[in-house]
Amino acid sequence: MAMEVTQVLLNAQSVDSSVRKQAEETLKQFQEQNFPGFLLSLSGELASDNKPVDSRRLAGLILKNALDAKEQHRKFELVQRWLSLDVPVKSQIKACLLQTLSSPVSDARSTASQVVAKVAGIEVPQKQWPELIGSLLSNVHQVPAHVKQATLETLGYLCEEVSPDALEQEQVNKILTAVVQGMNANEGNNDVRLAATKSLYNALSFAQANFSNDMERDYIMRVVCEATLSPEVKIRQAAFECLVSIASTYYDKLTPYIQDIFNITAKAVREDDESVALQAIEFWSSICDEEIDILEEYGGDFTADSEVPCYYFIKQALPALVPLLLETLLKQEEDQDQDEGAWNIAMAGGTCLGLVARTVGDDIVPLVLPFIEANIAKEDWRQREGATYAFGSILEGPSPDKLTPIVNVALNFMLTALTQDPNSHVKDTTAWTLGRIFEFLHGSTVETPIITPANCQQIVAVLLQSMKDSPNVAEKACGALYFLAQGYEDVGPSSPLTPYFQEIVQSLLTATHRDDVGESRLRSAAYETLNEVVRSSTDETAPMVMQLVPIIMMELHQTLESQKMSTDEREKQNELQGLLCGCLQVIIQKLGASEPTKYAFMQHADNIMNLFLRVFACRSATVHEEAMLAIGALAYVTGPDFAKYMNEFYKYLEMGLQNFEEYQVCAVTVGVVGDICRALEDKVLPYCDGIMTQLLKDLTSNQLHRSVKPPIFSCIGDIALAIGENFEKYLMYAMPMLQSAAELSSHTSGADDEILDYTNLLRNGILEAYSGIFQGFKNSPKTQLLIPYAPHILQFLDSIYMEKDMDDVVMKTAIGVLGDLADTLGGNASSLIQQSMSCQDFLRECLSSDDHLIKESADWAKLAITRAISG
């Protein structure tokens, strides 16, 4: 069955595109015509030591891709395809793979390790390939170091692919023993030790039982800590990566080791290579994450015997940890502001300092203040920047009372630095810090305002001047202005920013046109800030917002005029269209919110809709999404008048609903269908057949991301509400779908948090659909059509009440549905409601809820039920 594939594999990597294309075509045909032979040929190629390394590597890669894919539905197909192969074929492939682990060629071994793990990921959960782990473990005791190294690497990948409950504890123990022995300091070969340390990182999630046993845990921790002292930098880095993982996975087991870990990490941060030092800092960031989660969840008031104790590791380490982190802030790199993805020890130290501030609050301030005071005015830019970064990092966590007096003293100094410091790094960090001050210490909830009539003008002037500075400084100045505006979002009829509104908008628009705007995120930052300035504006500036409409429309029109463009230019143009559509969306929402401006805005509606349709016509996913959202806002504002656009717009709506691949686009489109239903009400009827067909298709598709399904159910409710009794013809299709989804989502016992969150979203979507259907049929002679569905709906409400795991949103919607059912069906529902197992209990619980929205829904439900039963 196998055939000679060496030359084809080499040709597939040729620089000559025609040779390459032909080879790719040959491989594709071979795969389609004889899949078992295809896999056998590839595994034979990979296993053969007399073949070229390039063809072996590609053979392994194609094998791996034949077993796994990112998209869930594709992955499922590949798994089924592998499982359906004949056993002798699979056995021969697996034998080739295991044989390759002993190859002297490292590329071949490494590729085989990954493929073995992929096969194991499919077979081990099905209780197939029982001998795999035994044969791998027997390899570990072999003499050639390279075989040991490849085997340990395979065990690591295997732990990544297989979930912990698929292995027996005895197998886990053996794997951990082999891995930890390979990490031991007396393992003479560094490649073996590195492979073992990397494998432990993946195997840690399997070690629950071992970490609960003091002796085993001590042994594992000792070996990991020893590996952090290895002479080989890659081993030290991998060992610290293990410690980072242990910090989050086994936080509650760290007490006996924390002092030693502090000493090891401190030494690494001060003396080791950057790659190692970064992981050492990351350990403390992980501990902060754990403690922040615990303190948030339990509000910090738990007793000594509470279930998840917080060990306050950060609080205890403060006096030593904070000085260590402050030292790192002075190790900046010359060009870190220019590089989007830059990450270095100073940035890691500042990030960790910020997490420490969130963990311990006020306690951090006295430890950092002396550093700021000592360095903020020094000659060396590194000291000024480090001091500013330290200040910016501790603004979230401590109380406003503790920070406000310090900020009041520092503000003037910082405004001066932002315009006058000779160093661009210092300006960049100063603008970022001002943004953090405005984000956390300014707004309607803050008692003592930092921004006063006395300093507001100076702040605005400085930020607008900084928008002319280098792109990275200008971008941070936009960010600061964003939070300045956001703090005034609900200030009433007059905003302190009103006098500067025109100037601010002009400066932001100018920033979007700078020649060097492509060098950073400046353009998107300027538009995001413009949107926030519009959102937080008051009626006083409405005429100026109105003047923006033709300006932004003109800009959007210009992006549609460019003809021939390179791929790169097209990408930039798409991004700009997205930003402009986003800006128009905010302006439409703002002007549509009050009658006088709405009326004046309507003169632009036709032209704007026309522009959006043209944006769709030069089709691209990102633009699609922003234009779609803007159209939703337009529909909301134009109301029934939106009907005149539907003929032209409908095909794009359908395209959006069919976009499984970019599921965010599909989700946004579903939301817009809801907006259109609310705007058009029964005028949407002519388009409902097409929309409902597509929504039901989406629900049955296993290709569409599950997150889009709850909004689709809500959307069905919006349609039913809009078209009332005309929804009759869809009942026979929609109701069975709702019922089967309801059954799925009513039982969740043993589900993890993520599944539970999704289940609650799904329940809420289903309930919103029922609610829309009941309300749509109210007072119609056709209400009796709903009676056969009522028992199932009440049963659904019973079962989710019994599960006791719905969130507040679901609770409010559920009790609302009970009211809608009683309200619409009246006397027809009374006996059913009286028979319901938990209806009265559920109602009582909601009536006594602290959440006023739930209580309000329950009051209405009680009234409707009383009317139904007495009617």
N, C-alpha and C positions, 0 to 999 in steps of 0.2 A: 504493500500500500504506500510505503514511503517513497519519496523520490529525491533526486539530487537538487538541493536548493541553494547551494553555496553561491553560485554565480549570480543567481537572481537576487539574493540578499545583498551581495556586494553592489550590484547594479542599482539597487534601490537606494544606495547611499552615494550614487555618482554625482559629480558636479554638473554633468550634462543633463539638462532637464528632460530631454526626449528619452534618453536611456532610462532615467529614473522613473518617468511616467509609465513606460512600457513594463518595467519590472514590477511596479506597484500594481498594474493591471493584472499581470500574470499571477501575482500572489493572491489578489482578490478573487480571481477565477478559481484558482486551486482551492481556496478556502470554501467557496460556494459549492464547488462540484464534489469535493471529497474532503469533508471536514476532518474525519478521523485521520486520513492519510496526511493531511496538512499538519495536524498537531504532532503526529509521529515524526514527520520529516524535520520539523523544527526542534523537537526534543532531541532527536538524533544529532542534529547539527550542533546544538548546545553542548551535548555530552562528548563530542568528538575532539580529542586534544590535537589532532593533526589538521583541524580546520582553522582558517584565519580568525583572529580575535574579533574583527569587525562583524563578520557574518554571524559568529556565535552570539555576540551581544544583541544584535538586532533580532535574531531568532528568539532569544529569551524575552525580549521586550514585546514581540508580537504575541508570544505565548501568554505573557502576563495580561496583555490587553484583551485576550480572548476569554479571560476568566473574570474580568472585573471592569466596572465602568462607574463614573461619578453619578449619572442619573439612575435613580432607584429602579425605574421600570426596565431600563436597559440591563442593569446589573442582574435583575431577576431573570431576564431572558437568558443571559449568559450562564447563570448558575444552572438553570433547567437544562440548557444544551449540554453542559458538561456531565450532569448527572445521568443524562439519557445515553451517553456513549457506552459501547460494550465494555464489560469489565476487563477483558484481556488488553484492549487498547489503552485503557486508563492505567492498568498495571505497568505496561511497557513504558508509558510516558513517565510515570512516577519513578520507575527504576532508573531511567535516564537522568532524571533530575537529581536523585540522591547520589548517583555515580558522579555527577558533575561537581558535587561538593568537595570531592577529593582532587579536582583538577589543579595542576600547578599554576593555571592562569587565573589571576585574581578577579578580573572582570567577569569571567565565566562563572566562577564560584558565587560572586556577589549577586549576579542576575539569577542564578539558580535558587539562591536563598529566598529571593523575593517570590519566585514562582511557586516553590514548595509551600511557602506560607499562604499564597492565594488558594492553592488546591486544598490545603488544610482548612482554610477558612470556610470552604464549601463542604468538605467531607466530614471533618471532626464533629460538627454539630449533628450530622446525620448518623453518627456512630459508625462511620466508615473509616478506613485506613487506621485500624487500631494499633498496628505495629509501628506507626511512624515515630512516636515519641521514644519508644524503646530503641529503635535503630539509630535515631539521632544521638541519644544519650550514650550508646555504645561507642559512637564516633568520638565523643569528648575525651575518652580515655586513650585515643590513638596517639601514636608518637608524632607523626608529622604535624608541626605547629599549624600549617595552613589549613589542615582538615579540621582541627580543633576550632580555629578562628571562624571558618565558614559555618561550622555547625552552631556555634554560639550566636553568630549573626542570624542564622535561620531561626533559632529558638526565640530571638528577640522579635523578628518579624511575625513569627507565629503568634506570639502573645498580643501583637497589635491587631491581628486578623480575627482571632478566635475570642469569643467572650468568656469571661472567667467561669461562668456556670457550665460551660461545655466540657470542662476537664474535671477529672476526679482529683480530690485533694492530694492523693498519693502521687499522682503525676506532677501536680504543681510543686510538691515538695522536692521531687527529683530534679525538676527543671531549675528550681531556685538553688538547690545544692550545687548543680553543675555550674550555674552562672556565677554564684558567689565564689566558688572555688577558682573559677577562671579569673576573677578579679583580684585574687589574693596577691599580696606583695611578693610572695615567693614564686609566682608564675613568671618564669624568666622571659617570656616572649611578649613584647609590648603590643603587637597586633592582636594577640589572643586576649590580653588584658583589656584592651580598648573595646574589642567586640563584646566581651563579657559585660563591661560597664554600660555600654549602650543597650545591651539586652536587658540588663536589670531595670533600666528606665522603663521599658515596655512591660516588664514582668511585675512591676510594683503593684499594679491593680489586682493581681492574682494573689497577693501576699497577705490578704486580710487575716487569715488564721495564723500565719507565721508572725505577724506583727502583734498578735494578741498574746503570744508566748514570750515571756521575758527573755529566756535564754536565746531563742532564735532571733528575736529582735535585736538584742545586744550584739549578736554576732554580725548580722547584716549591717547594723549601724557602724560597727567598728571597721568592717571592710570598706564601706563607703568612705568613711572619714580618712582611712589610710590612703585610699585611692586619690583623695584630694591633694595628697602630698607627693604623688608620683613625680619622677623627674620628667615625664613626658607630658607636654602641655595639653595634648588632645585628651589624655586620660583624666587629667585634672579637671578639664572643662566638663567632660561627660559625667564625672563623679559629682560635681556641683549641680549639674542638671538633675541628677538623681535626688540630691538633697532638696532642690526646689520642688520636685514632684512629691517627695515625702512631706514637705511642709504643708502642702494642701491636702494630700490623701490621708496622712496619719498625724495631723496637728495634735490630736489628743494624746499621742504617745511620746511627745517630744521632751517632756520635762527633764528626764535624767540627762539628756544630751545637750540641752540648749546652751549651757555655758561653754562647753567644748566647741560647739558649732560657732558660737560668737567668735571665739579666738581664731578658729580656722578661717572664717569668712573675713574677719578684720585683716588678717595677714594677707589674704589673697587680694583684697581691695587695695591695700597699700602697696603691695610689692609685686603682684603677679601680672602676667600678660593681660591685656584688656579683655580678651575673650573669656578668660577665667574670672576676672574681677566682675565682669557684667553679671555672670551667673551668681556670684557670691552676693551681689547687691539684690539680685532677683529673689534670693532666698528670703530676705527680710521683707521684700515687697509682697511675697506670697503669704508670709505670716500676717502682715497687715491686712491683706484681703480676707483672710480667714477671720481675724478678730473683728474687722468692720462688719462682716456678715453676721457674726454671732451677736455683736452688740446691737446691731440694727434689729435683728429678729427678736431678741429678748429684751430690748430696751434697757439693757444694762442692770436690770433689777432682779437678777436670779439669785437663788440661795445656793449655799455650798453643795447641796445634794441635787442641784438641778441637772437635767439630762445632758445639756451641752455646755459644760463649763468653759468660761473664757479664762485662759491661764495668764492673761496680761503679760505675755512675754515682752511685748514692745514697751510697755510701761516700765518693766524692770530693766530693760536694756537701754532705756533713754539716755542716761548720763554718758554712756560709752558710744551708743549707736549714732546719736545726733552729731557729735564732733567728727565721727568717721565719715558720715555722709557730707558734712560741710566741707571737709577736705576735698572730696571728689569734685565739688562744684568749681574748683579752680583748675581742673584739668580739661578745659574746653579745647576744641579743635578750631583752627583758623577759619574754616569755610563751612562750619556746621549749619549756618543759617541759610546758605544757598541750596543745600542738598535736601530735597524733600524727604528722603528716607533715612536721613542721618540718625545714628544711634551711637552714643559713646558713653564713657564712664560719667561725664558730668551730667548728661541728660538722664542717665539711669539713676544717678544719685539724687537729682532734683525730683524725679518722679517718685522715688522711694520716700524722700522727705515729705512730699505732698501726702502720700498714703499714711505716713507716721502721724502727720498733723490731723488727718481724719480719724485716726485710731485713738489718739490720746487727747485731742482738743487743746484746751488752754495750757496744759503742762509743757507744750513744746515751745511756747513763745519766749519765756525767759532764757531758754537754751540757745535760741537762734538770734535773738536781738543783739547780743554783744558782737557776734560775727558780722551782722549787717553794719552796725555802727563803726566797727573797726575797718571795714573794707570799702564802704560805699563811696568814699571820696579819694581813694588811693590813686597814685600815678598810673599804676599798671591796669590796663583795661580788664584783665582777667579778674582782678579783685573787685572792681566796680560791677562787672557783669555777674560774678558769683554772688555778691551781696544782694543784687537786685533779684536774681533768680531764687535765692533763698527766701526773700520776702514774698515773692509771688507764689512760691510753693506752699507757704503755710497759711494762705488766706481762706482755705476751705477746711473747716474742722473746729478751730477755736471760736468762741462766742464773739458776736459783734461788740459786746461790752469790752472784751479784752483787746480787740483789734482796732476799734474806731479811734481811740486816742492816738495810737501809733500812726495810723493812716493819715489822720489829720496833720500830724507833724511832717510826714513824709511826702504828702501830695505835691506841695509846691516844689520841693526838691526834684521830684520825678518829672514834673511838667517841664522844668528847666532842662533836666538831663535829656529829655526826649527831643528838644530842639537844639541843644547846644553841645551835647557830648560829642567829642571828635570821633568816637568809635561806633561803627554800625552795629556790632554785636550788642553793645550796651543799649543802644536805642531800640533795637529789636526786642530785647528782653524787657526793657522799660515799658514799651507799648503793650507787650503781653501782660505785664504785671498790672498796668492800669486797667486792662480789660478784666482781669480777675477781681480787682477791687470793685469795679462796677457790677460784675456778675454776682458777687457774694455779699457786698456791703451797701448796695444801693437798690432802692425799690420801695414799694408801698409797705412792705412788711418790716422794714428797718426803722427802729425808733429814732435814732439820731442820724439825720441825713448827713452824708459826707459831701454831697453836692448841694451848694446853697446858691441863692441869687448872687452872692458875692463872687463865687469862683466859677459859676457855670460858663460864663462867656469866655474866660481864659481857657478852660478845659476844651471847649469846642474849637477855639482858635488854634490851640496847639495840635489837636488831632487832625484838623483840616490841613494845617501846614505839613504835618508828617505824612500826609497822603501824597505829597510831592517828593518824598524821600525815596531811597532805593526800594525796589519792589517788595523785599521781605519786610522792611519797616512799615511801608505803606499798608501792606496786608494786615499786619498786627494792629495798626492804627484803625483800620476798618473794623477789626474785631472789637476793639475797645469802644468804638462808636456804636456798634451793634448793641453791646450790653448797656451802654449809656441810654440808648433809646428804649431798650426793652424795660428798663427800670421805670419808665414813664408810661407803661402801656395802659394802666387804668387810673390816670390821675384826675379824671373829670373833664370839664369843658375846656380847661386851658392847660397847656403844657409848657414847662420852662424852655422847651426847645423851639417853640413856635417862632420867636424872633429870628432864629438862625436857620429855619427850615429851608428857605430858598437856597441859601449858601451851601448848606450841607448837601442837598440834592445835586446842586451844580458840581460840587467837588467830587462827589461819588461818580457822576456821569463822566466827568473829565478823567477820573482814574481808570474807567473802563476803556478809554480811548488811548491810553499811553502807548508809546511805541514798544516799550519793554514789558507790556502787560503779559506777554506769553511766558515770561521767565519764572513765574511763581503762580500761586493760587490767587493773585491779586484780583483778577477780573471777577471770579466767582465770589470772592469775599466782598467786593464792592457791591455786586448785585444783591447778595444776601443781606448786606447792611441796608441798602436802599429799601429792600422789602420790609425790613424791621422798622425803618424810619416811617414808612408809609403806614404800616400796621399800627404803630403807636401814635399816629398823628390824630389831631382832634378836628372838630368841625371848622375851627378857625382857618385851618390850612387846606380845607377841601378844594377850594378853587385852584390851588397850586398842584394838588394831586391830579385834578382834572387836566391841567396843562401837560402833565406827564404822558397822558394817554397817546396823543399824536406823536410825541417824541419817541416813545418805545415802539409804537407801531411802525414808525419810519425805519427805526433800526432793524426791526424784524423783516420789513419789506426789503431792505438792502441785502440781508443774508440770503434772500430768495433769488436775488438777481444774478449772483456770481454763477458763471457757467462752468468752464473747464477747471477742475481742481484736482490736485494730487490727493492721495488717500489721507495724508496728514492734514492737509488744509480742510478736507471734508470733515474730518473728525473735529477739528477746531470749530468749524462752522456749526456742526451739530450741537456741540457743547454750548455755543453762543445762543443758538435758537432755543435750546432748553432753558437757559438762564432768562432769556427775554420772555418766553411763554410763562415761566414761573413768576416773573415780575408782573406781567399783565394779570395773572391770576390774583395776586395780592391786591392790585389796584381795583380789579373788578369787585372783589369781595368788599373792599373798603367803601367804594362809591355806591355799591348796591345796598349798603347797610342802612342808608337813610333816604327817605323819599325824594327830597329836592335834588340831591346829587345823582340819585338813580335815574330820575327823569332826564337830567342833563346828559348823563352818560349814554342813554339809549341811542342818541344820534350816531354814536360810534359802533354800535353793536354789529351792524351788517358788515362793515369793513373789517372789524376784528375777526368775526367768524370766517370771513373770506380768507384772511391771512392764515388762520389756523388750518383751514382745509388745504391751503397751498403747502403748509409745513408737512401735513400728512402725505401729500402727493410726492414729496421728495423723501420718502419713507426711511426712517431709521429708528431703532428701538428707543434710544434715549429721548429723542424729540417726541416721539409718539406719546410717551408717558406724560411729559410736562404739558404738551398741547392738550392731551386728554383731560388732565386735571383742570386746566384753564377753561376748557369747554364745559366741564361740570359746574364751575363757578358761574359761567355765562348763562347756563341753563337756569340756575337758581335765581339769577337776577332778572332774566327776561321773562320767566314764567311761561304762560301759555303761548306767548309770541314765538317761543323757540321752535314751535311746530314747523315754521317756514324753512328752517334749516335741515329738517330731518331727512328729506329726500337725498340730499347730497351727502349728508354726514353718515347716513346709515351704514354704507359699505365699510367705512373705517371702524365704526362701532363693532361690526361683525368681525372684521380683521382682528381687532383687539381681543374679542372674546375667543378667537381661535388660536391666540398666541400662547400655546402651551410652553414653548421653550423659554421665553422670557416671562415667567409667571407673574412678575411684578406688574408688567404691562396689562396682563389679563386681569389681575386683581383691581388695578386702577379703573379699567374699563367697566368692570362689574359695579364699582362704586358710582361711576358716571351714569350707568343705566338707572341706578336708584335716584340720582339727582334729576334725571330727565323725567322719570315717572312722577316725581313730586312736582316738577314744573308743568308737565303737560296734562297730568291726570288722565281722563279718558281719551284725550287726543293721541295718546301713545298707542292706542289699540291697533291701528293698521300695521305696526311694526312688531307686535307681540308674538306672532307665530314664529318669526325668524329668531327673535331674541330667546323665547322660551326653548325652542328646539336646541339652540346653541348652549344655553345654560344647562339643560338636562344632559346634553352630550358631555359637557365639562365635568358634570358630577359623576358620570359613569367612567370617565377616562382614568386609567392608572398612570397616565403620563403627566397629568397636571399636578403640580406641587400641592400637598394637602392644605397648605395655609390659605389657598384661594377658596376652599370649599365652604367654610362657614359664611363668608360674605355672599356667596352665591345663594345660599338658603335665605339670608336676609333680603337679598335682591328679589327673590321670588315673592316674598312678603310685600315688598314695595310695589311690584307689578300688580298683585292681587288688590292692594289698597287703591291703586290708581284706576283699575278697570272694573272694579266691583263685580257684579254678578256675571260679567262677560268672562270672568276667569273660569266659568263652569267647564269649558271644553278642555282646560288643562288639568282639572282635578284628577282625572283617571291616571295621568302620568306623574303629576307632582306628588300626590299623596302617598303612593307606595314608596317613593324614594325617601320622603320625609320619615315614613314609618321605619324603613330599614335603618336609616341613619340614626333615628331615635333609639332603636334597640341597641345598636352598637355603642351609643354614647351613654347608655344608662348604667352600664356595669363597668366599674373602674377599679375594683378592689385590687390592691397590690401594685397600682400603677405609680411610676415615679412622677416627680413634680412637673417635668416637661410634658409628659403625656396628659397629666391632669389639666394643665393649663390649656392644652389644645382641646381636650374633651369639653372643657367649659366654654371655649370659643364656639365649638361645634353645637353644643346644646343651645347656646344663646342664638346662633343663627337659625336653628330649627324652630325655636320658640318664636323668633321674630317672624318667620314665615307663617306659622300658625296664626299669630296675632294679626298679621296683614290680611290673611284669608278670612278670618272671622269678621274683622272690622269692615272688609270690603263687601261682604254679603249681608251686613246688617240692614234690617228693614226691607230686604228684597224678598219677593215671593219665593225665591229659590233657596232660602235658608235650609229647607229640609234636606237638601243635597248633602249638607255637612253632618247630619245626624249620625250616619253610619261610621263616621271617622271619630266621633267624640269619645267612645270607650277607649280607643287606643291612646288618644291624647291624654286622657285622665290617667291611664295606666302609666304613661311616660312620666307625668308629673309625680305620680306616686313613687315610681322607682327612683327618680333622681332625688326625691325628698328622703327616701329611705337610705340612699347611699351616703348622705350627710357630707358631701364634699363639693357642693356647688359654691361658687364665689358670689359676692354681693350682686354683681351684674346679672348673673343667671337667676338669682333669687327674685330680683325685681321683675325681670322679664317673665319668669314662670308664674308668679302670682298674678301678673297682668294678663297672661293667657287664660288663667282660670276665670278671671273677670270677663274677658272678651267672650269666652265660651258661654258663660251664663248670660251675658248681655245679648248675644246674637241669637242663641237657641232658646232663651227664655224658658217657658214651662217644659219644653222638650228635654231640657238638660237636668231638671230638678231631681228626678229619681236617680240619674247617673251620679250626680254630685253627692247625693245622700249615701249612695252605695260606696263611694270612693273610700279607700282605706285610710288615707292620711290627709284628705282635703282640709278637714277642720283643724287638725294639728298644725298643718303647714300655714293656714291662714292665721291661727293664733300666734304662731312664732313670728310671722311677718308683721302683725299688728303691734307687737311689742318690740320691734327692731329699733336700734339706735339710729339706723340709717334713715333719714327722713324721706328719701326717694322710695325705699322699700315700703315704709309705712304708708306713704301717699298711695302707692299702687295697691296696697292691701286694703286701705279704706274703700277705694273704688271697687275692688273685687268683692268685698263684703256686701256693699250696697247692691251690686249686680246679682250676687247669689241670693240675697234676701228677696229681691224682686222676683227672681226666677222661681224660687221655691214657693213664695206666697202667691205668685201670679197664676 
